Amino acid sequence: MARQNISSGGRFEPVFGYSRAVRVGNQVFVSGTTARDPHLDGTDAYQQAKAVLDIINAVLAEAGSSPAAVVRTVTYVTDIGDAELVAKAHSEVFGDVLPAATMVEVSGLMDPRMKVEIEAHAVEE
């Protein structure tokens, strides 16, 4: 089965040796994705989640997929008090799709300014 590795140009991709997304057959796996500058300083969790979802949507498109094919998301927040803000952004993208979803609070992300990280798994019909 053919494998397609997709990079979004994030600075951690070459450092850690991973792809932003990998497509194998009819499945696309999007790595945990965080906001980047300029979406880190002075932004709330909603704004960061929107920036994250824009990156995810772009990489899904590059893989020949879309948010409509997403079957599961996992969201990590550094403050569970931001759950409603992040859920609002998630719902704006996936509200009609209704993927299986998990949100958990973590003690920190790669950059202390990061408030949210989202990963996604899509399956094409």
C-alpha atoms as an extended CHARMM CRD file, in Angstrom:
* protein
*
       125  EXT
         1         1  MET       CA              0.0000000000        0.0000000000        0.0000000000  PROA      1               0.0000000000
         2         2  ALA       CA              1.3630000000        3.4110000000       -0.9520000000  PROA      2               0.0000000000
         3         3  ARG       CA              2.3860000000        5.8260000000        1.7900000000  PROA      3               0.0000000000
         4         4  GLN       CA              2.3630000000        9.6100000000        1.4530000000  PROA      4               0.0000000000
         5         5  ASN       CA              4.2030000000       11.6800000000        4.0610000000  PROA      5               0.0000000000
         6         6  ILE       CA              3.1370000000       15.3250000000        4.2420000000  PROA      6               0.0000000000
         7         7  SER       CA              5.0140000000       18.1760000000        5.9040000000  PROA      7               0.0000000000
         8         8  SER       CA              3.5260000000       21.5040000000        6.9010000000  PROA      8               0.0000000000
         9         9  GLY       CA              6.9210000000       23.1150000000        7.4420000000  PROA      9               0.0000000000
        10        10  GLY       CA              6.6570000000       23.1470000000       11.2240000000  PROA      10              0.0000000000
        11        11  ARG       CA              9.9930000000       23.6420000000       12.9480000000  PROA      11              0.0000000000
        12        12  PHE       CA              9.6490000000       20.5150000000       15.1050000000  PROA      12              0.0000000000
        13        13  GLU       CA              9.0320000000       18.1420000000       12.1700000000  PROA      13              0.0000000000
        14        14  PRO       CA             12.6990000000       17.7340000000       11.1240000000  PROA      14              0.0000000000
        15        15  VAL       CA             13.9560000000       17.9410000000       14.7180000000  PROA      15              0.0000000000
        16        16  PHE       CA             11.7730000000       15.0350000000       15.8810000000  PROA      16              0.0000000000
        17        17  GLY       CA             11.7090000000       13.1840000000       12.5660000000  PROA      17              0.0000000000
        18        18  TYR       CA              7.9660000000       13.0310000000       11.9510000000  PROA      18              0.0000000000
        19        19  SER       CA              5.4220000000       14.0580000000        9.3400000000  PROA      19              0.0000000000
        20        20  ARG       CA              2.5480000000       16.4690000000        9.9190000000  PROA      20              0.0000000000
        21        21  ALA       CA              0.3470000000       13.8530000000        8.2800000000  PROA      21              0.0000000000
        22        22  VAL       CA              0.6400000000       10.4100000000        6.7440000000  PROA      22              0.0000000000
        23        23  ARG       CA             -1.7800000000        8.9960000000        4.2080000000  PROA      23              0.0000000000
        24        24  VAL       CA             -1.9410000000        5.2270000000        3.8020000000  PROA      24              0.0000000000
        25        25  GLY       CA             -4.6910000000        3.9210000000        1.5430000000  PROA      25              0.0000000000
        26        26  ASN       CA             -7.9360000000        5.6470000000        2.4570000000  PROA      26              0.0000000000
        27        27  GLN       CA             -6.7400000000        6.8450000000        5.8730000000  PROA      27              0.0000000000
        28        28  VAL       CA             -5.0380000000       10.0960000000        6.8480000000  PROA      28              0.0000000000
        29        29  PHE       CA             -3.3770000000       10.4760000000       10.2370000000  PROA      29              0.0000000000
        30        30  VAL       CA             -2.6420000000       14.0690000000       11.2790000000  PROA      30              0.0000000000
        31        31  SER       CA             -0.0540000000       14.4970000000       14.0210000000  PROA      31              0.0000000000
        32        32  GLY       CA             -0.6950000000       16.6020000000       17.0680000000  PROA      32              0.0000000000
        33        33  THR       CA             -0.7430000000       20.1590000000       15.7540000000  PROA      33              0.0000000000
        34        34  THR       CA             -0.2690000000       23.4170000000       17.6280000000  PROA      34              0.0000000000
        35        35  ALA       CA             -0.5560000000       27.0710000000       16.6850000000  PROA      35              0.0000000000
        36        36  ARG       CA              2.5240000000       28.8680000000       15.3990000000  PROA      36              0.0000000000
        37        37  ASP       CA              3.6860000000       32.4660000000       15.5390000000  PROA      37              0.0000000000
        38        38  PRO       CA              1.9920000000       34.9360000000       15.2210000000  PROA      38              0.0000000000
        39        39  HSD       CA             -0.9010000000       32.9800000000       16.7840000000  PROA      39              0.0000000000
        40        40  LEU       CA              0.8540000000       32.3530000000       20.0930000000  PROA      40              0.0000000000
        41        41  ASP       CA              1.4200000000       35.7120000000       21.7400000000  PROA      41              0.0000000000
        42        42  GLY       CA             -1.6250000000       37.4420000000       23.1970000000  PROA      42              0.0000000000
        43        43  THR       CA             -4.1180000000       34.9080000000       21.8630000000  PROA      43              0.0000000000
        44        44  ASP       CA             -6.6820000000       32.8680000000       23.7240000000  PROA      44              0.0000000000
        45        45  ALA       CA             -7.3470000000       29.1490000000       23.3640000000  PROA      45              0.0000000000
        46        46  TYR       CA            -10.1320000000       29.7750000000       20.8260000000  PROA      46              0.0000000000
        47        47  GLN       CA             -7.8400000000       31.7400000000       18.5160000000  PROA      47              0.0000000000
        48        48  GLN       CA             -5.1150000000       29.1250000000       18.8650000000  PROA      48              0.0000000000
        49        49  ALA       CA             -7.5540000000       26.2840000000       18.1820000000  PROA      49              0.0000000000
        50        50  LYS       CA             -8.7670000000       28.0910000000       15.0330000000  PROA      50              0.0000000000
        51        51  ALA       CA             -5.1430000000       28.4340000000       13.8560000000  PROA      51              0.0000000000
        52        52  VAL       CA             -4.5170000000       24.7450000000       14.6020000000  PROA      52              0.0000000000
        53        53  LEU       CA             -7.6180000000       23.6890000000       12.6860000000  PROA      53              0.0000000000
        54        54  ASP       CA             -6.5470000000       25.8200000000        9.7150000000  PROA      54              0.0000000000
        55        55  ILE       CA             -3.2400000000       23.9120000000        9.6110000000  PROA      55              0.0000000000
        56        56  ILE       CA             -5.0760000000       20.5850000000        9.9240000000  PROA      56              0.0000000000
        57        57  ASN       CA             -7.5120000000       21.5260000000        7.1460000000  PROA      57              0.0000000000
        58        58  ALA       CA             -4.6240000000       22.5130000000        4.8560000000  PROA      58              0.0000000000
        59        59  VAL       CA             -2.7600000000       19.2540000000        5.4250000000  PROA      59              0.0000000000
        60        60  LEU       CA             -5.9540000000       17.2370000000        4.9540000000  PROA      60              0.0000000000
        61        61  ALA       CA             -6.4830000000       19.0020000000        1.6110000000  PROA      61              0.0000000000
        62        62  GLU       CA             -2.8980000000       18.2600000000        0.5880000000  PROA      62              0.0000000000
        63        63  ALA       CA             -3.5700000000       14.6040000000        1.4010000000  PROA      63              0.0000000000
        64        64  GLY       CA             -6.6850000000       14.6750000000       -0.7810000000  PROA      64              0.0000000000
        65        65  SER       CA             -9.0430000000       14.6780000000        2.1850000000  PROA      65              0.0000000000
        66        66  SER       CA            -11.1950000000       17.1400000000        4.1140000000  PROA      66              0.0000000000
        67        67  PRO       CA            -12.7220000000       17.7650000000        7.5510000000  PROA      67              0.0000000000
        68        68  ALA       CA            -15.7910000000       15.8230000000        6.3700000000  PROA      68              0.0000000000
        69        69  ALA       CA            -13.7000000000       12.6240000000        6.4210000000  PROA      69              0.0000000000
        70        70  VAL       CA            -12.4450000000       13.0800000000        9.9920000000  PROA      70              0.0000000000
        71        71  VAL       CA            -13.6190000000       10.2490000000       12.2370000000  PROA      71              0.0000000000
        72        72  ARG       CA            -11.6340000000       11.0450000000       15.4020000000  PROA      72              0.0000000000
        73        73  THR       CA             -9.8960000000       13.9690000000       17.0600000000  PROA      73              0.0000000000
        74        74  VAL       CA             -7.8310000000       14.1510000000       20.2170000000  PROA      74              0.0000000000
        75        75  THR       CA             -7.3780000000       17.5540000000       21.8200000000  PROA      75              0.0000000000
        76        76  TYR       CA             -4.8530000000       18.4280000000       24.5010000000  PROA      76              0.0000000000
        77        77  VAL       CA             -5.2830000000       21.6490000000       26.4970000000  PROA      77              0.0000000000
        78        78  THR       CA             -2.9970000000       23.1050000000       29.1210000000  PROA      78              0.0000000000
        79        79  ASP       CA             -5.9620000000       24.4850000000       31.0660000000  PROA      79              0.0000000000
        80        80  ILE       CA             -9.2200000000       22.5340000000       31.1220000000  PROA      80              0.0000000000
        81        81  GLY       CA            -10.8730000000       25.8670000000       31.8770000000  PROA      81              0.0000000000
        82        82  ASP       CA            -10.3500000000       26.5910000000       28.1590000000  PROA      82              0.0000000000
        83        83  ALA       CA            -12.4790000000       23.5940000000       27.1620000000  PROA      83              0.0000000000
        84        84  GLU       CA            -15.4620000000       25.6520000000       25.9980000000  PROA      84              0.0000000000
        85        85  LEU       CA            -13.2910000000       27.9770000000       23.8910000000  PROA      85              0.0000000000
        86        86  VAL       CA            -11.5650000000       25.0620000000       22.1890000000  PROA      86              0.0000000000
        87        87  ALA       CA            -14.8260000000       23.1460000000       21.7910000000  PROA      87              0.0000000000
        88        88  LYS       CA            -16.3520000000       26.1810000000       20.0510000000  PROA      88              0.0000000000
        89        89  ALA       CA            -13.5690000000       26.2030000000       17.4330000000  PROA      89              0.0000000000
        90        90  HSD       CA            -13.7950000000       22.4080000000       17.0460000000  PROA      90              0.0000000000
        91        91  SER       CA            -17.5560000000       22.5890000000       16.5680000000  PROA      91              0.0000000000
        92        92  GLU       CA            -17.2360000000       25.2990000000       13.9200000000  PROA      92              0.0000000000
        93        93  VAL       CA            -15.1560000000       22.8990000000       11.8130000000  PROA      93              0.0000000000
        94        94  PHE       CA            -16.5960000000       19.5010000000       12.7480000000  PROA      94              0.0000000000
        95        95  GLY       CA            -20.1100000000       20.3490000000       13.9780000000  PROA      95              0.0000000000
        96        96  ASP       CA            -21.8700000000       18.5490000000       11.1170000000  PROA      96              0.0000000000
        97        97  VAL       CA            -19.2940000000       15.7340000000       10.9670000000  PROA      97              0.0000000000
        98        98  LEU       CA            -19.4440000000       14.8110000000       14.6580000000  PROA      98              0.0000000000
        99        99  PRO       CA            -16.2230000000       12.7750000000       14.8740000000  PROA      99              0.0000000000
       100       100  ALA       CA            -15.4000000000       10.7440000000       17.9430000000  PROA      100             0.0000000000
       101       101  ALA       CA            -13.4830000000       13.1720000000       20.1280000000  PROA      101             0.0000000000
       102       102  THR       CA            -11.4290000000       13.3180000000       23.2860000000  PROA      102             0.0000000000
       103       103  MET       CA            -10.1400000000       16.3300000000       25.2090000000  PROA      103             0.0000000000
       104       104  VAL       CA             -7.6530000000       16.0570000000       28.0470000000  PROA      104             0.0000000000
       105       105  GLU       CA             -5.6700000000       18.4940000000       30.1370000000  PROA      105             0.0000000000
       106       106  VAL       CA             -1.8850000000       18.1570000000       30.0100000000  PROA      106             0.0000000000
       107       107  SER       CA              0.7820000000       19.8130000000       32.1260000000  PROA      107             0.0000000000
       108       108  GLY       CA              2.4320000000       21.5190000000       29.1760000000  PROA      108             0.0000000000
       109       109  LEU       CA              3.1780000000       21.5860000000       25.4560000000  PROA      109             0.0000000000
       110       110  MET       CA              6.4400000000       22.1880000000       23.5400000000  PROA      110             0.0000000000
       111       111  ASP       CA              6.2570000000       25.9670000000       23.9130000000  PROA      111             0.0000000000
       112       112  PRO       CA              4.7890000000       27.4750000000       27.1010000000  PROA      112             0.0000000000
       113       113  ARG       CA              2.7040000000       29.8870000000       24.9880000000  PROA      113             0.0000000000
       114       114  MET       CA              0.8500000000       26.9490000000       23.4120000000  PROA      114             0.0000000000
       115       115  LYS       CA             -2.5810000000       26.3290000000       24.9160000000  PROA      115             0.0000000000
       116       116  VAL       CA             -3.9690000000       23.6040000000       22.6360000000  PROA      116             0.0000000000
       117       117  GLU       CA             -2.8140000000       20.7140000000       20.4530000000  PROA      117             0.0000000000
       118       118  ILE       CA             -5.1210000000       18.7160000000       18.1920000000  PROA      118             0.0000000000
       119       119  GLU       CA             -4.5970000000       15.4940000000       16.2470000000  PROA      119             0.0000000000
       120       120  ALA       CA             -7.0200000000       14.0480000000       13.7000000000  PROA      120             0.0000000000
       121       121  HSD       CA             -7.6990000000       10.7840000000       11.9010000000  PROA      121             0.0000000000
       122       122  ALA       CA             -9.6310000000       10.7960000000        8.6180000000  PROA      122             0.0000000000
       123       123  VAL       CA            -11.0450000000        7.8880000000        6.6140000000  PROA      123             0.0000000000
       124       124  GLU       CA            -12.0830000000        8.3820000000        3.0020000000  PROA      124             0.0000000000
       125       125  GLU       CA            -14.9290000000        6.3250000000        1.5780000000  PROA      125             0.0000000000
